[in-house]
Amino acid sequence: MSPALLAAVVAALAFVLTLVLTPLVRGAAITGGMVRPTQADRWHRRPTPAIGGVAIYLGFGLALGAGFLLSPASAAPAAARPARSLLAWTPAEGLLVAGTVAFLVGLVDDFLHLRPWQKLLGQLVAASALIFSGIGVWFTGVYAADVAVSLLWFVGITNALNLLDNMDGLATGTAAIAAAFLAALFLMEGQWGMLTVAVGLMGALLGFLTHNYPPARIFMGDSGSLFLGITLAGLALAPAPGLSRSLAAVLVAPALILGVPILDTTLVTIGRLLEGRPVSEGGKDHTSHRIVDLGIPERKTLWILWALALLGGGVGLLLRTAQRGTAILLGGVLLALLTMLGAYLVSLRFRKMAADEAARMTFYRFLVEGQERWPVFALLLDGVWIALAYYAAYLLRWDAGQLPAELAYFQRSVALVVGAKLLGFVLSGLYGSRWGRFGLYDAMRAVQANFVGSALAVGLLLVVERVGLSRGVMGIDFLVCTLLTLGARVSFRLLEGGAERWSEEGVPVVVHGSFADVEMALAELHHAAHPRLRPVALAVPAYGRARGRFQGHRLYGGSAALRHALQENGAHAVVVVSRAGTVDSWEYVRAHLESRGGLDVYRVRVGLERADDLTGRTAEGVT
């Protein structure tokens, strides 16, 4: 049997076996009382079995065993023993031993609830099995340092998968995506033994996902999350001699492939430290929780995070196969975007805590509020964009033969360029507006700030580092830097707007009126907290078409616009703009709805009044 066919057979077997075994494990857990009750920091609303890791491990292990029986020569990993292995194990054998140890530690914890130090000790034993088989981060040349970094990676990823298991299907789907990208790496390298392990894991996870997708009928428990964490951590660092082995490829690529659990763990750790809470304390402050807090449904949140995992895996794959310069650029851009997403989610957490008196005393609040006065984070992020744009300009301007010589000038001048451009941004007033409300005027200011920054950078380089300055590089740099800094701010605006449009929080309403009235009402609804109204459609009778889109909302036109908008979107209320002294859509809507029951009408009042009318004094008395 060919290695490719065997890998496909193992993946299919793992899927079918796990699919069949999971209900059996679930029944045994219910019979034995192994059911997790509802918890405040969990999503499930009914007691649910929590030893699904048994089904994943058995399905995966039995499929690999069957593959070995079908074709021992194809299923066996490469016989070559890595140079740094301390035992006569191949990397695949080390993975299986480590995964088994982690599974057993997690299973004991599911039944007996181990103490944190006991779980950590078990994870270190599993990680040691990987190191003894030659899997690790071997780049410093100092064995003790490499072992320390490797242990940190293995234990960190293992606990990251454990923390990510906080929403139905999230850890399962994310791990399956990571396994698929790792399998692609092994396929390109022709490492059939490791490929079989990766696709077997992927098949088992997909089989379990059919029962773990929300609403989940079973959870994987610690037996599943610890097994997945150590196995994926080991696969990510497994040797692949033919692929790029630069520092960026060895460290950044695996981090991007496993980017979602790493992002979630980092966000939770930083957030709890800023809030003055122990990191080990549970709570609804994970990435999934923060997105759901926007009103986005659980399933949409799940798919958003899976899409993020796909994006990270795709870029991680490019990092291991692309040229070093391209790899650094792509990795830097995605890491900056993930940092920006983390900052956005931090701001969401702050909004939720804003009314909490106890939260007002935390460093968390001080840090977030301080950004409004001194935008240190925005400056740091822009500094990253500037450096990446300057590097990209060199990659675009010079071919592969000229680039190494030109990069010497880049290394001498990059700090000067970053400093000059940031000064130009500050002088141009770029940090005077909120990113969440970034508009056309702000975009024009951003272009102006980039022009001023580029002019300052060129002037400084002419004085300090004139020899080596390229007009072509600076021209490309201006264009790329403008795109990156604009894109970052627009992305933040899209996050705000997308979150509002995807939210299912609040009463669904149709907004009725002219285009000017509709814009005004949408702005008012954005700020109104009580009652919480969610626009699902817009009815503009003056619109020349029956259907359309406006600001991301469904738009209905013609004389039947309001009727169609209500019928097709399940709205429970109508919002209109009422202008003082005019007979407008308010009267039309009231008359239209007199015969309909069960619908509320909300009115946004608009009027202009003199100040003396408001104060009770005459105009002559106002100074």
C-alpha positions as CSV (number, residue, x, y, z in Angstrom):
1,M,0.0,0.0,0.0
2,S,1.4,3.4,-0.9
3,P,2.1,5.8,1.9
4,A,-0.4,8.4,0.6
5,L,-3.2,5.8,0.5
6,L,-2.3,4.5,3.9
7,A,-2.5,8.0,5.4
8,A,-6.0,8.5,3.8
9,V,-7.1,5.1,5.2
10,V,-5.8,6.0,8.7
11,A,-7.6,9.3,8.6
12,A,-10.9,7.7,7.6
13,L,-10.6,5.0,10.2
14,A,-9.8,7.5,12.9
15,F,-12.9,9.5,11.9
16,V,-15.3,6.5,11.8
17,L,-13.9,4.9,15.0
18,T,-14.1,8.1,17.0
19,L,-17.6,8.8,15.6
20,V,-18.8,5.4,16.8
21,L,-16.9,5.3,20.1
22,T,-18.0,8.7,21.3
23,P,-21.6,7.8,22.0
24,L,-20.4,4.6,23.8
25,V,-18.1,6.7,26.0
26,R,-20.9,9.2,26.6
27,G,-23.2,6.4,27.7
28,A,-20.6,5.0,30.1
29,A,-19.9,8.4,31.6
30,I,-23.6,9.0,32.3
31,T,-24.0,5.5,33.8
32,G,-20.9,6.1,36.0
33,G,-21.9,9.6,37.0
34,M,-19.0,11.3,35.2
35,V,-21.1,14.3,34.3
36,R,-20.0,17.9,34.5
37,P,-22.7,20.1,36.2
38,T,-23.5,23.6,34.8
39,Q,-20.9,26.2,35.7
40,A,-20.9,30.0,35.7
41,D,-17.8,30.2,33.5
42,R,-19.0,27.6,31.0
43,W,-21.6,27.6,28.2
44,H,-23.4,24.4,28.7
45,R,-26.9,24.7,30.2
46,R,-27.3,21.1,31.2
47,P,-25.1,18.5,32.9
48,T,-22.8,17.0,30.2
49,P,-20.3,14.1,30.2
50,A,-16.7,15.3,30.2
51,I,-14.4,12.3,29.3
52,G,-14.6,12.6,25.5
53,G,-10.9,12.5,25.4
54,V,-11.1,8.7,25.8
55,A,-12.9,8.4,22.5
56,I,-10.4,10.7,20.8
57,Y,-7.4,8.8,22.1
58,L,-8.9,5.3,21.3
59,G,-10.1,6.3,17.8
60,F,-6.7,7.8,17.0
61,G,-4.7,5.0,18.6
62,L,-6.7,2.2,17.0
63,A,-6.5,3.8,13.6
64,L,-2.7,4.1,13.8
65,G,-2.5,0.5,15.0
66,A,-4.7,-0.7,12.1
67,G,-2.5,1.3,9.7
68,F,0.6,-0.4,11.0
69,L,-1.0,-3.9,10.5
70,L,-2.1,-3.0,7.0
71,S,1.3,-1.8,5.9
72,P,4.1,-2.0,8.5
73,A,6.7,-0.5,6.1
74,S,4.6,2.5,5.1
75,A,3.2,3.2,8.5
76,A,6.5,3.0,10.3
77,P,8.2,6.3,10.8
78,A,11.6,7.0,9.3
79,A,14.2,4.8,10.9
80,A,16.8,7.6,11.2
81,R,17.2,8.6,14.8
82,P,17.6,12.4,15.4
83,A,21.0,13.5,16.4
84,R,19.8,15.0,19.7
85,S,17.6,12.1,20.8
86,L,18.7,10.4,24.1
87,L,16.7,7.3,23.6
88,A,16.3,4.9,20.7
89,W,13.0,6.4,19.7
90,T,12.0,8.0,16.5
91,P,10.0,11.3,16.7
92,A,6.7,9.6,16.0
93,E,7.3,7.1,18.8
94,G,8.2,9.9,21.1
95,L,4.9,11.7,20.1
96,L,2.9,8.6,20.9
97,V,4.6,8.1,24.3
98,A,4.2,11.8,25.2
99,G,0.5,11.8,24.1
100,T,-0.2,8.7,26.1
101,V,1.4,10.1,29.3
102,A,-0.6,13.4,28.9
103,F,-3.8,11.5,28.2
104,L,-3.4,9.4,31.4
105,V,-2.6,12.5,33.5
106,G,-5.7,14.2,32.1
107,L,-7.9,11.1,32.7
108,V,-6.8,10.9,36.3
109,D,-7.6,14.6,36.7
110,D,-11.0,14.1,35.2
111,F,-11.8,11.5,37.9
112,L,-9.8,12.7,40.9
113,H,-9.1,16.4,40.2
114,L,-5.3,16.7,40.6
115,R,-3.7,19.7,42.1
116,P,-2.1,22.2,39.7
117,W,1.5,21.1,40.6
118,Q,0.6,17.4,40.0
119,K,-0.8,18.2,36.5
120,L,2.4,20.3,35.8
121,L,4.6,17.4,36.8
122,G,2.7,15.0,34.5
123,Q,3.1,17.5,31.6
124,L,6.8,17.8,32.2
125,V,7.1,14.0,32.1
126,A,5.3,14.0,28.8
127,A,7.4,16.8,27.4
128,S,10.5,15.0,28.4
129,A,9.5,12.1,26.2
130,L,9.5,14.4,23.3
131,I,12.9,15.8,24.1
132,F,14.3,12.4,24.6
133,S,13.1,11.5,21.1
134,G,14.9,14.5,19.6
135,I,11.9,16.9,19.2
136,G,12.6,20.4,20.4
137,V,13.7,23.9,19.6
138,W,17.4,23.3,18.7
139,F,18.8,26.7,17.6
140,T,21.0,28.2,20.3
141,G,23.7,25.5,20.3
142,V,23.5,25.3,24.2
143,Y,21.7,22.1,25.0
144,A,20.4,23.3,28.4
145,A,19.0,26.5,27.0
146,D,17.3,24.6,24.1
147,V,15.7,22.1,26.5
148,A,14.4,25.0,28.7
149,V,12.8,26.7,25.7
150,S,11.4,23.4,24.4
151,L,9.8,22.6,27.8
152,L,8.3,26.0,27.9
153,W,6.8,25.5,24.5
154,F,5.4,22.0,25.2
155,V,3.9,22.9,28.6
156,G,2.6,26.3,27.3
157,I,0.8,24.8,24.3
158,T,-0.6,22.0,26.4
159,N,-2.1,24.4,28.9
160,A,-3.2,26.7,26.0
161,L,-5.4,23.9,24.5
162,N,-6.7,23.2,28.0
163,L,-7.7,26.8,28.5
164,L,-9.2,27.0,25.0
165,D,-11.7,24.2,25.9
166,N,-14.2,26.8,27.1
167,M,-16.8,26.7,24.4
168,D,-18.5,23.8,22.6
169,G,-16.4,22.7,19.6
170,L,-13.8,25.4,19.9
171,A,-10.8,23.4,21.1
172,T,-11.8,20.4,18.9
173,G,-12.2,22.4,15.7
174,T,-9.1,24.5,16.3
175,A,-6.9,21.5,17.0
176,A,-8.3,19.8,13.8
177,I,-7.3,22.8,11.7
178,A,-3.8,22.9,13.2
179,A,-3.4,19.2,12.6
180,A,-4.4,19.7,8.9
181,F,-1.8,22.4,8.4
182,L,0.9,20.4,10.1
183,A,0.0,17.4,7.9
184,A,0.4,19.7,4.8
185,L,3.9,20.5,6.0
186,F,4.8,16.8,6.3
187,L,3.2,16.1,2.9
188,M,5.4,18.7,1.2
189,E,8.5,17.2,2.9
190,G,7.6,13.6,2.2
191,Q,7.6,12.6,5.8
192,W,5.0,9.9,5.5
193,G,5.2,8.5,9.1
194,M,4.6,11.9,10.7
195,L,2.0,12.7,8.0
196,T,0.1,9.6,9.1
197,V,0.1,10.7,12.7
198,A,-1.1,14.2,11.8
199,V,-4.0,13.1,9.6
200,G,-5.0,10.4,12.1
201,L,-5.3,13.0,14.8
202,M,-7.3,15.2,12.4
203,G,-9.7,12.4,11.5
204,A,-10.3,11.6,15.2
205,L,-11.0,15.2,16.0
206,L,-13.5,15.6,13.1
207,G,-15.2,12.4,14.3
208,F,-15.5,13.8,17.8
209,L,-16.6,17.2,16.5
210,T,-19.9,15.8,15.3
211,H,-20.8,15.2,18.9
212,N,-19.0,18.2,20.3
213,Y,-20.4,20.9,18.0
214,P,-22.9,23.2,19.8
215,P,-25.0,22.2,21.6
216,A,-22.3,19.7,22.7
217,R,-23.5,16.3,23.9
218,I,-20.1,15.5,25.4
219,F,-16.9,17.4,26.3
220,M,-13.3,16.2,25.8
221,G,-12.3,16.9,29.4
222,D,-8.6,17.2,30.5
223,S,-7.9,13.7,29.1
224,G,-8.6,15.2,25.6
225,S,-7.2,18.7,25.9
226,L,-3.9,17.6,27.5
227,F,-3.4,14.8,24.9
228,L,-4.2,17.2,22.1
229,G,-1.9,20.0,23.5
230,I,1.2,17.9,23.9
231,T,0.7,16.1,20.5
232,L,0.2,19.3,18.5
233,A,3.1,21.0,20.3
234,G,5.4,18.0,19.4
235,L,4.1,17.8,15.8
236,A,4.8,21.6,15.3
237,L,8.5,21.2,16.2
238,A,9.0,17.8,14.5
239,P,12.1,17.9,12.2
240,A,11.5,18.8,8.6
241,P,15.0,19.2,7.1
242,G,14.0,20.3,3.6
243,L,11.9,23.2,4.8
244,S,13.0,26.6,6.0
245,R,14.8,26.3,9.3
246,S,15.4,30.0,9.9
247,L,14.5,31.3,13.4
248,A,11.3,32.8,12.0
249,A,10.3,29.5,10.5
250,V,11.2,27.4,13.5
251,L,9.5,29.6,16.2
252,V,7.0,31.9,14.5
253,A,5.4,29.4,12.1
254,P,4.3,26.9,14.8
255,A,3.1,29.8,16.9
256,L,0.9,31.0,14.0
257,I,-0.5,27.5,13.3
258,L,-1.4,27.4,16.9
259,G,-2.2,31.1,17.1
260,V,-5.8,30.9,18.5
261,P,-4.9,29.0,21.7
262,I,-1.8,31.2,22.2
263,L,-3.9,34.4,21.7
264,D,-6.5,33.2,24.1
265,T,-4.0,32.2,26.8
266,T,-2.1,35.5,26.4
267,L,-5.2,37.5,26.6
268,V,-6.5,35.7,29.7
269,T,-3.2,35.9,31.5
270,I,-2.6,39.6,30.8
271,G,-6.3,40.5,31.5
272,R,-6.3,38.8,34.9
273,L,-3.0,40.3,35.9
274,L,-4.3,43.8,35.0
275,E,-7.6,43.2,36.9
276,G,-5.6,42.1,39.9
277,R,-7.0,38.5,39.9
278,P,-5.0,35.2,40.1
279,V,-4.2,33.7,36.7
280,S,-5.4,30.3,37.8
281,E,-8.9,31.7,38.7
282,G,-11.6,30.8,36.3
283,G,-13.9,33.3,34.6
284,K,-15.7,34.4,31.5
285,D,-12.8,36.4,30.1
286,H,-11.6,34.2,27.3
287,T,-11.5,35.3,23.7
288,S,-14.8,33.4,23.0
289,H,-16.5,35.1,26.0
290,R,-15.4,38.6,24.9
291,I,-16.8,38.1,21.4
292,V,-20.1,36.7,22.7
293,D,-20.3,39.8,25.0
294,L,-20.8,41.8,21.8
295,G,-24.1,40.0,21.3
296,I,-22.6,37.7,18.6
297,P,-24.2,34.2,18.9
298,E,-22.1,31.2,20.1
299,R,-22.0,29.5,16.7
300,K,-20.9,32.6,14.8
301,T,-18.2,33.2,17.5
302,L,-17.0,29.6,16.9
303,W,-16.7,30.1,13.2
304,I,-15.0,33.5,13.6
305,L,-12.3,31.8,15.8
306,W,-12.0,28.9,13.4
307,A,-11.5,31.4,10.5
308,L,-8.8,33.0,12.5
309,A,-7.1,29.6,13.0
310,L,-7.3,29.0,9.3
311,L,-5.6,32.4,8.6
312,G,-2.9,31.7,11.1
313,G,-2.3,28.2,9.7
314,G,-2.1,29.5,6.1
315,V,0.5,32.2,7.0
316,G,2.4,29.7,9.1
317,L,2.5,27.3,6.2
318,L,3.9,30.1,4.0
319,L,6.6,30.9,6.6
320,R,7.9,27.4,6.4
321,T,8.0,27.3,2.6
322,A,8.7,31.0,1.5
323,Q,11.9,32.9,1.3
324,R,13.3,34.3,4.6
325,G,12.4,37.9,3.8
326,T,8.9,37.2,2.8
327,A,8.5,34.9,5.8
328,I,9.5,37.7,8.2
329,L,7.2,40.2,6.5
330,L,4.2,38.0,6.5
331,G,4.8,36.8,10.1
332,G,5.2,40.4,11.3
333,V,2.0,41.6,9.6
334,L,-0.1,38.8,11.1
335,L,1.4,39.1,14.5
336,A,0.7,42.8,14.5
337,L,-2.9,42.1,13.4
338,L,-3.3,39.6,16.2
339,T,-1.9,42.1,18.7
340,M,-4.5,44.6,17.4
341,L,-7.3,42.1,17.8
342,G,-6.1,41.4,21.4
343,A,-6.2,45.1,22.1
344,Y,-9.7,45.4,20.8
345,L,-10.9,42.5,22.9
346,V,-9.1,44.1,25.9
347,S,-11.1,47.3,25.3
348,L,-14.3,45.2,25.2
349,R,-13.5,43.8,28.6
350,F,-13.0,47.3,29.9
351,R,-16.4,48.4,28.6
352,K,-18.0,45.5,30.5
353,M,-16.2,46.4,33.7
354,A,-16.8,50.2,33.4
355,A,-19.8,50.2,35.8
356,D,-18.1,47.9,38.3
357,E,-16.9,50.0,41.3
358,A,-14.3,47.4,42.3
359,A,-12.9,47.4,38.8
360,R,-12.2,51.1,39.0
361,M,-9.3,50.6,41.3
362,T,-7.4,48.1,39.1
363,F,-4.4,48.8,37.0
364,Y,-6.5,47.5,34.1
365,R,-8.7,50.6,34.1
366,F,-5.8,52.9,34.6
367,L,-4.0,51.4,31.5
368,V,-7.0,51.6,29.2
369,E,-8.0,55.1,30.2
370,G,-4.4,56.2,29.9
371,Q,-4.4,55.3,26.2
372,E,-6.9,58.1,25.6
373,R,-4.4,60.7,26.9
374,W,-1.1,59.1,25.9
375,P,-1.7,56.7,23.0
376,V,1.4,54.6,23.7
377,F,0.0,51.4,22.3
378,A,-1.0,53.2,19.0
379,L,2.5,54.6,18.7
380,L,4.1,51.2,19.3
381,L,1.8,49.5,16.8
382,D,2.5,52.2,14.2
383,G,6.2,51.8,14.8
384,V,5.8,48.1,13.8
385,W,3.9,49.1,10.7
386,I,6.5,51.6,9.7
387,A,9.4,49.1,10.2
388,L,7.5,46.4,8.2
389,A,6.7,48.9,5.4
390,Y,10.3,50.0,5.2
391,Y,11.4,46.3,5.0
392,A,8.8,45.5,2.4
393,A,10.0,48.4,0.3
394,Y,13.5,46.8,0.1
395,L,12.0,43.5,-0.8
396,L,10.0,45.1,-3.6
397,R,12.7,47.4,-4.9
398,W,15.7,45.1,-5.1
399,D,16.0,41.6,-6.6
400,A,17.4,38.6,-4.8
401,G,21.0,39.3,-5.9
402,Q,21.1,42.9,-4.8
403,L,19.0,42.6,-1.6
404,P,21.7,41.3,0.8
405,A,24.0,44.3,0.1
406,E,21.2,46.8,0.4
407,L,19.9,45.4,3.7
408,A,23.0,46.7,5.4
409,Y,21.7,50.2,4.8
410,F,18.3,49.2,6.0
411,Q,19.7,47.9,9.3
412,R,21.5,51.2,9.9
413,S,18.6,53.4,9.0
414,V,15.4,51.6,10.2
415,A,15.5,53.2,13.7
416,L,15.9,56.7,12.2
417,V,13.0,56.1,9.8
418,V,10.7,54.8,12.5
419,G,11.5,57.7,14.8
420,A,11.1,60.4,12.1
421,K,7.8,59.0,10.9
422,L,6.3,58.7,14.4
423,L,7.2,62.3,14.9
424,G,5.5,63.2,11.7
425,F,2.4,61.3,12.8
426,V,2.3,63.2,16.1
427,L,2.8,66.6,14.5
428,S,0.0,65.8,12.0
429,G,-2.5,65.1,14.7
430,L,-3.0,61.5,13.7
431,Y,-3.7,60.3,17.2
432,G,-6.5,62.8,17.9
433,S,-9.4,60.4,16.7
434,R,-10.8,57.1,17.9
435,W,-10.1,54.2,15.7
436,G,-13.5,52.8,16.2
437,R,-15.0,55.8,14.4
438,F,-12.4,56.2,11.7
439,G,-13.9,58.0,8.7
440,L,-13.0,59.8,5.5
441,Y,-11.6,62.9,7.2
442,D,-9.4,60.7,9.4
443,A,-8.2,58.8,6.3
444,M,-7.1,62.0,4.7
445,R,-5.3,63.0,7.8
446,A,-3.5,59.6,7.9
447,V,-2.3,60.1,4.3
448,Q,-1.1,63.6,5.2
449,A,0.7,62.2,8.3
450,N,2.4,59.6,6.2
451,F,3.6,62.3,3.7
452,V,4.9,64.5,6.5
453,G,6.6,61.4,8.2
454,S,8.2,60.4,4.9
455,A,9.5,63.9,4.3
456,L,11.0,64.1,7.7
457,A,12.5,60.6,7.3
458,V,14.1,61.6,3.9
459,G,15.5,64.8,5.4
460,L,17.0,63.0,8.4
461,L,18.5,60.3,6.2
462,L,20.1,62.9,3.9
463,V,21.8,64.5,6.9
464,V,22.8,61.3,8.8
465,E,22.9,58.3,6.3
466,R,23.0,59.9,2.9
467,V,25.1,57.2,1.2
468,G,22.7,54.3,0.3
469,L,19.5,56.3,0.3
470,S,17.2,55.1,-2.5
471,R,14.4,57.3,-3.9
472,G,12.7,54.2,-5.2
473,V,12.7,52.6,-1.7
474,M,11.3,55.7,-0.1
475,G,8.6,56.1,-2.7
476,I,7.5,52.4,-2.2
477,D,7.8,52.8,1.5
478,F,5.4,55.8,1.5
479,L,2.8,53.8,-0.4
480,V,3.1,50.6,1.7
481,C,3.2,52.5,5.0
482,T,0.1,54.5,4.1
483,L,-1.7,51.3,3.2
484,L,-0.7,49.5,6.4
485,T,-1.5,52.4,8.8
486,L,-4.8,53.1,7.0
487,G,-5.6,49.4,6.9
488,A,-5.0,49.0,10.7
489,R,-7.4,51.8,11.5
490,V,-10.0,50.7,9.0
491,S,-9.8,47.1,10.3
492,F,-10.5,48.4,13.8
493,R,-13.5,50.3,12.4
494,L,-14.7,47.1,10.7
495,L,-14.3,45.2,13.9
496,E,-16.6,47.7,15.6
497,G,-19.1,47.8,12.8
498,G,-19.0,44.0,12.1
499,A,-19.6,43.3,15.8
500,E,-22.7,45.6,15.8
501,R,-24.1,44.0,12.6
502,W,-23.5,40.4,13.7
503,S,-24.9,41.0,17.2
504,E,-28.2,39.4,18.1
505,E,-28.5,41.3,21.3
506,G,-31.5,43.6,21.7
507,V,-34.9,44.0,20.1
508,P,-34.9,43.6,16.3
509,V,-36.2,46.8,14.7
510,V,-36.8,48.3,11.2
511,V,-35.6,51.9,10.8
512,H,-38.0,53.9,8.5
513,G,-37.5,57.3,6.8
514,S,-35.4,59.1,4.3
515,F,-31.7,58.3,3.9
516,A,-30.8,61.3,6.2
517,D,-33.3,60.1,8.8
518,V,-32.0,56.6,8.6
519,E,-28.4,57.6,9.2
520,M,-29.4,59.8,12.1
521,A,-31.5,57.0,13.7
522,L,-28.7,54.4,13.3
523,A,-26.2,56.8,15.1
524,E,-28.7,57.3,17.9
525,L,-29.3,53.5,18.2
526,H,-25.6,52.9,18.5
527,H,-25.4,55.1,21.7
528,A,-28.8,54.1,23.2
529,A,-28.5,51.4,25.9
530,H,-32.0,51.4,27.3
531,P,-33.9,50.1,25.6
532,R,-31.4,48.1,23.5
533,L,-32.6,48.1,19.9
534,R,-30.9,46.2,17.1
535,P,-31.5,47.4,13.5
536,V,-32.1,44.5,11.2
537,A,-33.5,46.4,8.1
538,L,-34.0,49.8,6.7
539,A,-37.2,51.0,5.0
540,V,-36.6,54.0,2.7
541,P,-39.7,54.5,0.4
542,A,-37.8,57.0,-1.7
543,Y,-35.2,54.4,-2.7
544,G,-35.6,53.5,-6.4
545,R,-35.1,49.8,-6.0
546,A,-37.0,47.1,-4.1
547,R,-33.9,45.6,-2.4
548,G,-30.4,46.8,-1.6
549,R,-27.8,47.4,1.1
550,F,-26.9,50.4,3.1
551,Q,-24.2,50.6,5.8
552,G,-24.2,46.8,6.0
553,H,-28.0,46.6,6.5
554,R,-30.8,45.3,4.3
555,L,-32.5,48.1,2.5
556,Y,-36.1,48.1,1.2
557,G,-37.5,50.7,-1.2
558,G,-40.9,51.6,-2.7
559,S,-44.3,52.1,-1.3
560,A,-44.3,48.6,0.3
561,A,-40.8,49.1,1.9
562,L,-42.0,49.0,5.5
563,R,-44.3,46.0,5.0
564,H,-41.6,43.9,3.3
565,A,-38.9,44.9,5.8
566,L,-41.2,43.8,8.7
567,Q,-42.3,40.5,7.1
568,E,-38.8,39.3,5.9
569,N,-36.7,40.2,9.0
570,G,-38.8,39.2,12.0
571,A,-38.7,42.7,13.5
572,H,-40.7,43.5,16.6
573,A,-40.6,47.3,16.4
574,V,-40.1,50.3,14.1
575,V,-37.9,53.3,14.6
576,V,-38.7,56.6,12.9
577,V,-37.3,60.1,13.0
578,S,-39.8,62.8,14.0
579,R,-39.0,66.4,13.1
580,A,-40.6,69.2,15.0
581,G,-43.3,71.1,13.1
582,T,-43.5,68.7,10.1
583,V,-45.8,65.9,9.1
584,D,-43.4,63.2,8.3
585,S,-42.8,59.4,8.5
586,W,-44.0,59.4,12.1
587,E,-47.6,60.0,11.1
588,Y,-47.3,57.6,8.2
589,V,-45.9,54.8,10.4
590,R,-48.5,55.3,13.1
591,A,-51.3,55.1,10.5
592,H,-49.8,52.1,8.8
593,L,-49.5,50.1,12.1
594,E,-52.9,50.9,13.5
595,S,-54.3,47.7,12.1
596,R,-51.3,45.6,13.2
597,G,-50.8,44.3,16.8
598,G,-47.8,43.3,18.7
599,L,-45.5,46.0,17.2
600,D,-43.9,48.9,19.1
601,V,-42.9,52.2,17.5
602,Y,-39.9,54.2,18.8
603,R,-39.4,57.8,17.8
604,V,-36.1,59.8,17.5
605,R,-37.1,63.4,18.0
606,V,-35.2,66.1,16.1
607,G,-35.8,69.8,16.6
608,L,-34.0,73.2,16.9
609,E,-34.8,75.4,19.9
610,R,-33.4,78.8,20.9
611,A,-31.4,78.9,24.1
612,D,-33.8,81.4,25.7
613,D,-36.6,78.9,25.2
614,L,-34.6,76.4,27.2
615,T,-33.6,78.7,30.0
616,G,-36.8,80.6,30.3
617,R,-35.1,84.0,29.7
618,T,-35.6,86.4,26.8
619,A,-33.1,86.6,24.0
620,E,-32.1,90.1,25.2
621,G,-31.2,88.6,28.6
622,V,-28.8,86.1,27.2
623,T,-25.1,87.2,27.2
